[in-house]
Amino acid sequence: MPATPQPLSVAIITLNAATQLAACLQSVAFADEIVIVDSGSTDGTQALTERFGARLIQQDWLGFGPQKQFAVEACAHDWVLCLDADERVSPALQASIKNALKTPSTVAFRFPRCNRFLGRYLKHGEGYPDWSLRLFDRRQAQWSADAVHEKVETSSVIGELSGDLLHDSAESLASYLSKQNRYTSLAAEMAFKAGKRATFGHLALSPLIRFIKFYVIRRGFLDGLPGLIHIAIGCFNSFMKYSKMLEHQSADAALR
């Protein structure tokens, strides 16, 4: 007799995601439950969730890691798939998830995420495979408490699934840069509070090493102009994170 798959909850956090959420929800219609934790949308996101039969919970913003963990804990089932509103489960990944849940070989699985940037899905460099651990048994894995660059933490072996998680933010370059500016500010603050310190070497070498790693070694140049722009922004982000850390260090020194 075929094994009965583990019941699956999908957890999604949202804020004004009405233009992106429908495609995401359609791609996870196979799940036993969809839980959406919204932090104050004003664009009709709430009404959209009702159309798809998802359970909506309102929660003020806690930071990326804590917000996602809140969503995980609100789910009815122990196996949880965590997504962002601008992500979609491809048919190939859906098949892999269903198969894995029949007889799970481990408590957490990662799979490649394919990022669309400037109208092109990146298949090289920093944009791919962008391994993402999103499917796990919440009894043995959880989101970190990081306000940004959050990750799922587990002490168990991590399995891998085939099939892409499609990431299509459909945002303008201006909004993408604005988001990266917020991320680098949060990352710099977190690093400074953790006792890390930036140096001139970080400013000079980190962007260069990043460019060589992703554009040359991992062949980001094969993604054409979008690939070049994507890694150039990534290098600038690295420079800005360390610059903002130096700003924190300077302000701290002035108070002493």
Secondary structure, 3 states (H helix, E strand, C coil): CCCCCCCEEEEEEECCCHHHHHHHHHHCCCCCEEEEEECCCCCCHHHHHHHCCCEEEECCCCCHHHHHHHHHHCCCCCEEEEEECCEEECHHHHHHHHHHCCCCCCCEEEECEEEEECCEECCCHHHCCCCEEEEEECCCCEECCCCCCCCEECCCCEEECCCCEEECCCCCHHHHHHHHHHHHHHHHHHHHHCCCCCCHHHHHHHHHHHHHHHHHHCCHHHHHHHHHHHHHHHHHHHHHHHHHHHHHHHHHHHHC
